[in-house]
Amino acid sequence: MSEDIVLDIRKDYVLSKLREGERIDGRKFNEYRPIEIRTGLIEKAEGSALVKIGNTQVIVGIKMQPGEPFPDTPDKGVIITNAELVPLASPTFEPGPPDENSIELARVVDRGIRESEAIDLNKLCIEEGKKVWLVFIDIHAIDDDGNLMDASALAAISALLNTRVPAEKFGLGDDYPLPVRDLPVAVTSLIIEDKVIVDPCKDEENASKNFITITTDSNDNIVAIQKSGSYLLTEEKFYEVIDLSIEKAREIRKLLKEV
Amino acid sequence: MASEDVKRLKGEIKLIVDGKRLDGRAFDELRPIKIEAGVLKRADGSCYLEMGKNKVVAAVYGPREVHPRHLQDPIKAVVRYRYNMAPFSVEERKRPGPDRRSIEISKVSREALEAVIMKELFPRCGIDVFVEVLQADAGSRTACLNAASVALVDAGVPMRGMISSVAVAKVEGHLVLDPTKEEDFYGEADIPFAFFIRNDKIESIALLQMDGRVTKSELMEALQMAKKGALEIYRMQKEAIKSRYIIEEADENE
């Protein structure tokens, strides 16, 4: 109960600041918190990355193994994306099977990687119709201070860049780097007090749940969109968010290239 | 895999020939739509809807008491939405029960309806919307939302306006309204929209998802195409509701 009151006070503070044209942490509306990417920290995984956006931390691990292709894509590798919002990451996360939020998180990250064709799935065929590489992208949120979506998407593509196909382990020749040919970047905006702010922190998320995530590829094409939250989005705001997402994704992609 | 599928994948079969789609529709033309309100006896509101080969039925229960009670909200109604596909609704039998796709669709669909339902009028109550997909053929989430919206009106749930939903796909470089299964599967992008419509005017976007690859200008064009399609659906939804009540009045006068 006391926590609810604190939340309400924080919420009022967030809103009153926004009305003055400011954010509680002093950021501009179109400014991300500092982003840090570390790769290869889990030796047992085929690829891994830790991404920090401000205090938010997400680890993504990539595991690969040979398996059966889908019947409608017999000559393509398979991507399986899963997200776990473990109770360690937030006082509001509970153990148990994935809820709608973690499913949505995983599916939006998956869409960005799949639709940008970041992984060249044609090169992951071992024997057509019988055996292909399965790529498991496991998202592990470890500290949720807002915007898990962008942190997860960034950690996923960073981990893929760091992935080596474990061919030797399965008697399929020498290990080789996973063929990654695009850099999809997800940008999440929060619509609050009729304003658009990027990279919401937890206090801002507690004040509004009106999200929209737009993922773009290296050519500024839009590859995935998810409007999330029970709100009505005007056409003008939608266009504003598209431009903002393209611009921010370009900046983040520069960081990715340095990894 | 059927040999026809292989040919399509290799680009040997075209989805657009001489500026027309395989089913003869123009790019901005909807599939045939059939809507009937008040089809279920037990539900407080219901609707049967066909959109091309999609056949869906929606039921609304409530506003009613929420169970379990700890889910109650002291200041507004709780809206629940369940999108469920029948095992026989698709080519390969679907395992019964919610999968990850259904859970995501239920979430975004619920959020679209929540934005227009006047929840503040029903504190501590629950409004349950159940939609069963009896047959699916691309755009089932849009068909379900259209049906749910009519069922909510049929149940007398106060709303700020209607929700009308339609998807736009990109197929062989062209934007097409209300794609079929083939167009969705072999196309380059799929963009389901739902709009908040009031007094015959589109006010804003209630649902928006997208996967595929489009440029910004294509996306803007898709939005305009979807708006036009949604207005047509809105008129049919209104007709379905009107005709339901005209019949009821006639019965009472007998």
Contacts between the chains, C-beta under 8 A, distances in Angstrom:
chain1	res1	chain2	res2	distance
A	71	B	1	6.2
A	72	B	1	6.1
A	72	B	5	7.0
A	74	B	1	7.1
A	98	B	100	8.0
A	100	B	103	5.2
A	100	B	104	7.0
A	100	B	106	7.3
A	100	B	107	4.5
A	103	B	100	5.0
A	103	B	103	5.1
A	103	B	104	5.7
A	103	B	107	8.0
A	104	B	104	5.4
A	104	B	107	6.0
A	104	B	108	8.0
A	106	B	100	7.6
A	107	B	100	6.6
A	107	B	101	7.7
A	107	B	104	5.4
A	111	B	211	4.7
A	114	B	211	7.5
A	115	B	189	7.9
A	115	B	211	4.9
A	115	B	212	5.5
A	115	B	213	6.1
A	116	B	213	7.3
A	212	B	208	7.4
A	217	B	213	7.0
A	220	B	215	7.6
A	220	B	216	7.4
A	221	B	213	4.9
A	221	B	214	6.5
A	221	B	215	5.8
A	222	B	210	6.7
A	222	B	213	7.4
A	222	B	214	5.4
A	222	B	215	7.3
A	222	B	216	6.7
A	222	B	219	5.8
A	223	B	211	7.3
A	223	B	212	6.9
A	223	B	213	5.4
A	224	B	210	6.1
A	224	B	211	5.4
A	225	B	191	7.5
A	225	B	208	5.9
A	225	B	209	6.1
A	225	B	210	3.7
A	226	B	108	7.6
A	226	B	208	7.8
A	226	B	209	5.7
A	226	B	210	7.9
A	227	B	108	7.2
A	227	B	205	6.9
A	227	B	207	6.5
A	227	B	208	4.1
A	227	B	209	7.0
A	228	B	107	7.9
A	228	B	108	7.0
A	228	B	111	7.1
A	229	B	111	5.9
A	230	B	110	7.4
A	230	B	111	4.0
A	230	B	112	7.4
A	230	B	113	8.0
A	230	B	114	3.6
A	230	B	115	4.7
A	231	B	111	7.8
A	231	B	115	5.6
A	232	B	115	5.1
A	232	B	116	7.7
A	232	B	196	5.1
A	232	B	203	6.8
A	232	B	204	3.8
A	232	B	205	6.8
A	232	B	206	5.9
A	233	B	204	5.8
A	233	B	205	4.3
A	233	B	206	7.8
A	233	B	208	6.7
A	234	B	204	5.0
A	234	B	205	7.5
A	235	B	204	7.4
A	235	B	205	7.2
A	235	B	223	6.9
A	238	B	205	6.3
A	238	B	208	7.5
A	238	B	223	7.4
A	239	B	220	7.1
A	242	B	216	5.6
A	242	B	219	6.8
A	243	B	216	7.8
A	246	B	216	7.1
